[in-house]
Amino acid sequence: MIDSFRNIFAIPDLRKRVFFTFALLAVFRIGCIIPTPGTDPAALLEFMEAQKGTILGFVNTFTGGSLARVALFALGIMPYITASIILQLLTVVWPYLEKLSKEGELGRRKITQYTRYGTMLISILQSGGIAVSLENFTTPGGAPLVPSPGWGFRLMTVLTLTTGTAFVMWLGEQISERGVGNGISLIIFAGIVVGLPGAILTTFQSIQNGTLNVISVLVLIVVMVLVTGFIVFMERGQRRIPVQYAKRVVGRKIYGGQNTYLPLRVNTGGVIPVIFASSVVMIPGTISAVFPNQEWLQRLSFFLGFGQPLHYLLYVVAIVFFSYFYVSIIFNPADTAENMRKYGGFIPGIRSGRRTSEYIDRILTRLTLVGALYLAAVSVLPEFLLSGVQVGGLPFIGQSLEGSLPSWFTQGMGINFYFGGTSLLIVVGVAMDLVQQIESQLVMRNYDGLLKRGRIRGRRG
């Protein structure tokens, strides 16, 4: 393995790409530390500590903690991802964008340009909302987050955060073009894993203080290894539908006559359904924080809080729903069947056209259910290990259930799984894609790859 990593630096072009990627990621991390003028850093940290269970804490994870400081890159790459998802959804319902998506490289460039415009618009709206919210929010102790509110602070915040988002977007594009891996994914990856050393240090301090025993840490390590292996297995899983192509004579050449397959991934939607579901589940908690005097909002936030049965139920249902919803947008069985028919391809035993479309749709529906349940299991497991299922709050049967169920089920094991479900899916998926790209560069130049027993297939979406 050491020789394999040494081979990376033996190739001048690959070495330059790796160093270039690290340099731009370092620039990104510097921008995540520099705070926006006009805010109280200590009050911000105290406020964000109280918002861990809301959508603000969720977004703060993906920005590498920069939102907690309202740093230059506080919005991170999330506006770009939001704009990309919106454009992807509009491609299905807007004929103009659908036509552009089928025009090859020129159409893709036009859609990329629209995505950038959308990113800027979303950044302006979000930064303006953040500026106004910061002026109205206070810490649990009553201290203001902005000592000198006003239009000067609002304009400065909008200008700073929007420019920071544009710069982060440019960094991601430069990494994709001149570095290694997908730049946007690597920026999210860097924002998530940057807190890992601190989490490890906190774990060791907890062991020394006696608040956490060694057995719990060993259980945590074993669970993380098993879950990571399970994610790798599922992300590589696919159903291969055999496809045969009839022979075609064009001039003096014969085309087709070969056997291939149509790969359908188990997790076709990637991590997008989990991000959508997490955002939806956290909305009540965020609204209740904005309106603390509304009693019914506080009760709703309690029943939908972490560890509550209703939270688990809504979270799983939302993941399954968004999995089917997103897959129906990015994959069209009718178009796939039509393209196969145009080039003389057919599935053995299945008639071309509508029957082929129905056959692919039936298989994709079953695969999507498996993928959705896999995403739900990985997303729920870290929360269950920490807080369990708190059935005591259920009306009528809550107290009796809590007395009959074991304590590890109702109170959790107290194991703080550092990577949440969404974060772990992103980290493993990006790491697989990065290893696959480096592996391809090494094998192409006749060097030993990172993995000598087989190859890792990258993750799409």
MOCOR-V472763 format. One record per backbone hydrogen bond with DSSP energy under -1.0 kcal/mol. NH is the residue of the N-H (numbers start at 1). CO is the residue of the C=O. E is the energy in kcal/mol with one decimal. If there is no record, write none. Layout:
# MOCOR-V472763
nh=<NH	NH>
co=<CO	CO>
e=<E	E>
This chain:
# MOCOR-V472763
nh=<5	6	7	15	16	17	18	19	20	21	22	23	24	25	26	27	28	29	30	31	32	33	34	36	40	44	45	46	47	48	49	54	57	58	59	60	61	63	64	65	66	71	72	73	74	78	81	82	83	84	85	86	87	88	89	90	91	94	98	99	100	101	103	108	109	110	111	112	113	114	115	116	117	118	119	120	121	122	123	124	125	126	127	128	129	130	131	132	133	134	135	136	137	139	142	145	154	155	156	157	158	159	160	161	162	163	164	165	166	167	168	169	170	171	172	173	174	175	176	177	178	179	186	187	188	189	190	191	192	193	194	196	199	200	201	202	203	204	205	206	207	208	209	211	212	217	218	219	220	221	222	223	224	225	226	227	228	229	230	231	232	233	234	235	236	239	241	243	244	245	246	248	250	253	255	257	260	262	264	266	272	275	276	277	278	279	280	281	282	286	287	288	289	290	291	294	298	299	300	301	302	303	304	305	308	312	313	314	315	316	317	318	319	320	321	322	323	324	325	326	327	328	330	331	336	337	338	339	340	341	342	343	344	345	346	350	357	358	359	360	361	362	363	364	365	366	367	368	369	370	371	372	373	374	375	376	377	378	379	380	381	384	385	386	387	388	389	390	391	394	397	398	401	402	403	404	405	410	411	413	415	417	424	425	426	427	428	429	430	431	432	433	434	435	436	437	438	439	440	441	442	443	444	446	447>
co=<1	2	3	11	12	13	14	15	16	17	18	19	20	21	22	23	24	25	26	27	28	30	30	70	145	40	41	42	43	44	45	51	51	54	55	56	57	59	61	60	63	66	34	31	71	75	77	78	79	80	81	82	83	84	85	86	87	90	94	95	96	97	100	104	105	106	107	108	109	110	111	112	113	114	115	116	117	118	119	120	121	122	123	124	125	126	127	128	129	130	131	132	133	143	139	137	150	151	152	153	154	155	156	157	158	159	160	161	162	163	164	165	166	167	168	169	170	171	172	173	174	175	182	183	184	185	186	187	188	189	190	193	195	196	197	198	199	200	201	202	203	204	205	206	206	213	214	215	216	217	218	219	220	221	222	223	224	225	226	227	228	229	230	231	232	264	262	260	346	258	344	255	253	250	248	245	243	241	239	237	269	271	272	273	274	275	276	277	278	282	283	284	285	286	287	291	294	295	296	297	298	299	300	302	305	308	309	310	311	312	313	314	315	316	317	318	319	320	321	322	323	324	326	327	332	333	334	335	336	337	338	339	341	340	244	347	353	354	355	356	357	358	359	360	361	362	363	364	365	366	367	368	369	370	371	372	373	374	375	376	377	380	381	382	383	384	409	307	389	391	395	394	397	398	399	400	401	406	407	385	385	415	420	421	422	423	424	425	426	427	428	429	430	431	432	433	434	435	436	437	438	439	440	443	442>
e=<-2.1	-2.0	-1.7	-2.9	-2.4	-1.9	-2.4	-2.4	-2.4	-2.2	-2.3	-2.3	-2.1	-2.1	-2.0	-1.8	-2.1	-2.0	-1.9	-2.0	-1.0	-1.4	-1.4	-2.2	-2.3	-2.2	-2.2	-1.9	-2.3	-2.9	-1.6	-1.6	-1.1	-1.6	-2.5	-2.2	-1.2	-1.2	-1.1	-2.5	-1.2	-2.3	-1.9	-1.3	-1.7	-1.2	-1.9	-2.8	-2.5	-2.4	-2.4	-2.4	-2.5	-2.1	-2.3	-2.6	-1.6	-2.7	-2.1	-2.5	-2.0	-2.3	-1.8	-2.1	-2.2	-1.7	-2.3	-2.4	-2.1	-2.2	-2.2	-1.9	-2.1	-2.6	-2.2	-2.2	-2.2	-2.7	-2.4	-2.3	-2.1	-2.9	-2.9	-2.1	-2.3	-2.6	-2.4	-2.2	-2.4	-2.7	-1.4	-1.1	-2.3	-2.4	-2.3	-1.3	-1.9	-2.7	-2.0	-2.4	-2.5	-2.5	-2.5	-2.7	-2.1	-1.9	-2.2	-2.2	-2.2	-2.2	-2.3	-2.5	-2.0	-2.3	-2.4	-2.0	-2.3	-2.3	-2.1	-1.8	-3.1	-1.9	-2.4	-2.0	-1.8	-2.6	-2.8	-2.0	-1.7	-2.5	-1.1	-1.7	-1.9	-2.3	-2.3	-2.4	-2.0	-2.1	-2.2	-2.1	-1.8	-2.2	-2.2	-1.2	-1.5	-1.4	-2.5	-2.5	-2.3	-2.4	-2.5	-2.6	-2.4	-2.4	-2.5	-2.9	-2.4	-2.4	-2.3	-2.4	-2.4	-2.3	-2.4	-2.8	-1.6	-3.3	-2.4	-3.0	-2.9	-2.1	-2.5	-3.4	-2.6	-1.9	-3.7	-1.1	-3.2	-3.0	-2.5	-2.2	-1.1	-1.8	-2.4	-2.5	-2.8	-2.1	-2.1	-2.5	-1.7	-1.9	-2.6	-2.5	-1.3	-1.3	-2.0	-1.3	-1.7	-2.2	-2.2	-2.5	-1.8	-2.3	-1.4	-1.3	-1.9	-1.9	-2.5	-2.6	-2.5	-2.5	-2.4	-2.4	-2.1	-2.4	-2.5	-2.7	-1.9	-1.9	-2.5	-2.7	-2.1	-2.0	-2.3	-1.8	-2.0	-2.6	-2.2	-2.5	-2.1	-2.1	-2.2	-1.5	-1.3	-3.7	-2.4	-2.5	-2.1	-2.5	-2.2	-2.6	-2.4	-2.2	-2.0	-2.7	-2.1	-1.6	-2.4	-2.5	-1.6	-1.9	-2.8	-2.7	-2.4	-2.1	-2.3	-2.5	-2.4	-2.3	-2.1	-2.2	-2.0	-2.3	-2.5	-1.4	-2.7	-1.6	-3.4	-3.2	-1.7	-1.7	-2.7	-1.1	-2.3	-2.3	-1.6	-1.3	-1.9	-1.6	-2.8	-2.0	-1.5	-1.2	-2.8	-2.1	-2.1	-2.8	-2.5	-2.1	-2.8	-2.3	-2.4	-2.0	-2.5	-2.5	-2.2	-1.9	-2.3	-2.7	-2.1	-1.9	-2.2	-2.7	-2.2	-1.8	-2.8>
